[in-house]
Amino acid sequence: MSLRSRLIQILGLGRSTTAVTDGGKIRTVQMKFPTTGETRGEVPFMQHYGFASRPHAGCDFTVVALDHHPGKSIAIASNDQRWTITLAEGEIAMHDDQDQKFHLTRDGWDILDKSGNRILSSPAGVAITSATLTHNGVNIGSTHEHTGVTSGASDTGPPVA
């Protein structure tokens, strides 16, 4: 058997037909293989330790058939073409389908949540964009109030807890 034939038997690309199942010790996924039209269920989805994801139905997976046996397949990587993020060469990011991200940029990092709250670190410093901001339970945002306010050139007391 040629090397090409052996690789075709070992490596494949599948597209999930359901969301990844989150239960037990390992996530599994049902997927359809476009080259054969075959559908396989409960394919284990192996992920790097410390990193976890639960892709939507329609996500692409790289699949490896152990011992050249399709019934012993495992998914080792995933990609969803519907949700991507633009990166400069050398950058990395974690992101989801809600436009939330943790992005290590060439100049620092950028954290964004689905509400639009952002923490941006760059050589110029750290910028925080948020409707409210608290530190140790005390409002230090744009709506905070102070104790000990007196008119004149005096300093105020600390923010009100």
Protein Blocks (a to p, Z undefined) as FASTA:
>chain_A
ZZklmmmmmpccdddfbdcddehjbdcdddddfknopacehiacdddehiacdddehiac
ddddehhiaklcccfbdcdfkbccdddehiacdddfkopacdddfklccdddfkopacdd
dfkbccdddfbdceehiafbfkbccehiaedjbdcddddZZ
